[in-house]
Structures are given as C-alpha cells and as structure tokens.
C-alpha cells in the first residue's frame, strides 16, 4: 500500500521560511514525478510545484521565486523549501506522487502551513 508521509508544516510569521518533506513508502514502482498542492480554507485546491525524477521542475505563478522543490530519488522523497512566506500562503499542503506507467496519482494526508501577519 502506497503511503506518503509529509512533515515540516507549522506556524510561521510573514517573511519566514518552512521546509516541507514527503517520503513515499509501500511501493517499489518507478517514480515519474512528485509534487505539492495546497488548499486554503474556502478555496479550490491548486498546484504549487512539481519535479520529475530527471530534475525538471514547474512552479505556479504565485510562487514567484519564493519556493524551491527538490527530490532525493534514492530516498523516494521530495521537499518544498518555502521562503518569504505570506499570510496568503496559509493552506494545507499535500504531496503527490506519479508512478511510471500508472494513471493513478497518490496523495498524502496533508500538512498545515499557517503564516501569521
């Protein structure tokens, strides 16, 4: 059973930084890509960043150079370093993983990020 375990969320003041981590377990399948989504209260879920095993990255426009996604293929993990956080970044951040040859996307439970003014 595939499991994604996220960590690193918390409360931070505006302008601060957090580093989210996500570890994939329960599968030996080849990972194609990992990423992060977020959902703020009362808003739709939106993509934040993705990274392929080849190292290609994509970011949402609102990231604006403040976040960096990275991965460790050997550890089957991904990380999201978030700098210059704003109150509007407050949301539940969820990790996702796509396996090669599979149409199914797996999701983590999510980790709360709260940015105070």
Beta strands, then each sheet from edge to edge (+ up, - down):
strand 1: 3-7
strand 2: 10-13
strand 3: 18-25
strand 4: 31-39
strand 5: 46-52
strand 6: 57-59
strand 7: 67-72
strand 8: 77-82
strand 9: 91-99
strand 10: 105-107
strand 11: 111-116
sheet 1: 1+ 3- 8+ 7-
sheet 2: 2+ 11+ 9- 4+ 5- 6+
sheet 3: 2+ 11+ 9- 10+
end
